[in-house]
Protein backbone atom coordinates (compact mmCIF):
# COMPACT_ATOMS: atom_id res chain seq x y z
CA UNK A 1 0.00 0.00 0.00
CA UNK A 2 1.19 3.51 -0.84
CA UNK A 3 0.47 6.56 1.34
CA UNK A 4 0.32 9.83 -0.57
CA UNK A 5 1.01 12.70 1.84
CA UNK A 6 0.99 16.40 1.06
CA UNK A 7 2.12 18.85 3.72
CA UNK A 8 0.66 22.34 3.35
CA UNK A 9 1.54 25.64 4.96
CA UNK A 10 -1.08 28.37 4.98
CA UNK A 11 -1.23 31.82 6.55
CA UNK A 12 -3.32 31.91 9.75
CA UNK A 13 -5.92 34.11 8.03
CA UNK A 14 -6.49 31.48 5.31
CA UNK A 15 -6.34 28.35 7.48
CA UNK A 16 -10.07 28.04 8.23
CA UNK A 17 -11.08 28.52 4.58
CA UNK A 18 -8.35 26.12 3.47
CA UNK A 19 -9.65 23.38 5.77
CA UNK A 20 -13.21 23.96 4.54
CA UNK A 21 -12.11 23.80 0.90
CA UNK A 22 -10.01 20.66 1.46
CA UNK A 23 -12.91 18.88 3.18
CA UNK A 24 -15.69 20.00 0.85
CA UNK A 25 -13.85 19.95 -2.46
CA UNK A 26 -10.45 18.26 -2.53
CA UNK A 27 -11.28 15.22 -0.40
CA UNK A 28 -14.80 14.72 -1.75
CA UNK A 29 -13.75 14.90 -5.39
CA UNK A 30 -10.72 12.69 -4.82
CA UNK A 31 -12.73 10.00 -3.03
CA UNK A 32 -15.42 10.12 -5.73
CA UNK A 33 -12.71 9.41 -8.31
CA UNK A 34 -12.06 6.13 -6.48
CA UNK A 35 -8.32 5.75 -7.02
CA UNK A 36 -7.31 7.25 -3.65
CA UNK A 37 -8.98 6.12 -0.42
CA UNK A 38 -8.93 6.68 3.35
CA UNK A 39 -8.51 10.44 3.42
CA UNK A 40 -6.93 11.93 6.54
CA UNK A 41 -6.48 15.64 7.20
CA UNK A 42 -4.21 16.39 10.14
CA UNK A 43 -3.03 19.59 11.76
CA UNK A 44 0.74 19.56 12.32
CA UNK A 45 1.51 20.72 15.84
CA UNK A 46 5.29 20.50 15.85
CA UNK A 47 5.77 23.44 13.46
CA UNK A 48 3.24 25.90 14.81
CA UNK A 49 3.94 29.62 14.76
CA UNK A 50 1.87 32.80 15.06
CA UNK A 51 1.72 33.49 11.32
CA UNK A 52 0.94 30.15 9.70
CA UNK A 53 -0.56 26.72 10.17
CA UNK A 54 0.59 23.42 8.72
CA UNK A 55 -1.58 20.51 7.64
CA UNK A 56 -0.97 17.01 6.35
CA UNK A 57 -3.41 15.54 3.83
CA UNK A 58 -3.00 11.79 3.37
CA UNK A 59 -4.59 9.20 1.13
CA UNK A 60 -3.99 5.50 0.56
CA UNK A 61 -3.49 4.32 -3.00
CA UNK A 62 -2.85 0.89 -4.48
CA UNK A 63 0.37 1.79 -6.29
CA UNK A 64 2.25 4.64 -7.92
CA UNK A 65 0.67 3.93 -11.31
CA UNK A 66 -2.80 4.61 -9.86
CA UNK A 67 -1.47 7.72 -8.14
CA UNK A 68 -0.11 8.99 -11.45
CA UNK A 69 -3.48 8.36 -13.17
CA UNK A 70 -5.27 10.30 -10.41
CA UNK A 71 -2.81 13.19 -10.65
CA UNK A 72 -3.15 13.48 -14.42
CA UNK A 73 -6.96 13.17 -14.40
CA UNK A 74 -7.80 15.19 -11.25
CA UNK A 75 -4.91 16.07 -8.95
CA UNK A 76 -3.32 18.64 -11.22
CA UNK A 77 -6.61 20.54 -11.64
CA UNK A 78 -7.25 20.46 -7.87
CA UNK A 79 -3.82 21.99 -7.26
CA UNK A 80 -4.52 24.68 -9.86
CA UNK A 81 -7.89 25.41 -8.23
CA UNK A 82 -6.21 25.73 -4.82
CA UNK A 83 -3.62 28.13 -6.23
CA UNK A 84 -6.36 30.28 -7.76
CA UNK A 85 -8.55 30.29 -4.65
CA UNK A 86 -5.72 31.14 -2.27
CA UNK A 87 -3.70 33.24 -4.71
CA UNK A 88 -0.55 31.19 -4.11
CA UNK A 89 -0.57 31.76 -0.34
CA UNK A 90 -0.94 28.03 0.38
CA UNK A 91 2.16 26.02 -0.46
CA UNK A 92 2.76 22.33 -0.19
CA UNK A 93 5.08 19.47 -0.91
CA UNK A 94 4.19 15.83 -1.46
CA UNK A 95 5.75 12.63 -0.17
CA UNK A 96 5.01 9.15 -1.46
CA UNK A 97 5.51 6.47 1.20
CA UNK A 98 5.23 2.70 1.20
CA UNK A 99 3.57 0.93 4.13
CA UNK A 100 5.97 -1.56 5.73
CA UNK A 101 3.94 -2.68 8.77
CA UNK A 102 0.42 -1.98 9.88
CA UNK A 103 -1.63 -2.94 12.94
LINNORLIN-V947848 format. One line per field, one symbol per residue. ss: DSSP state (~ for helix, > for strand, _ for the rest). psi: psi as a letter, one per 40 degrees, with the letter a starting at -180 (. if undefined). burial: # if it has 9 or more other C-alpha atoms within 8 Angstrom, else .. A space follows every 10 residues. Layout:
ss=???
psi=???
burial=???
This chain:
ss=_>>>>>>>>> >~~~~~~~~~ ~~~~~~~~~~ ~~~__>>>>> >>>>______ _>>>>>>>>> >__~~~~~~~ ~~~~~~~~~~ ~~~~~_____ >>>>>>>>__ ___
psi=ihhhhhhihi iddedddddd ddddcddddd dddediifhh hihhdefhie eiiiihhiii ididdddddd dddddddddd dddddefedh iiiihhihhd ii.
burial=.######### ##.##..#.. ###..###.# #...###.#. ...#...#.. .######### ##...##..# #..###.#.. .##..#...# .......... ...
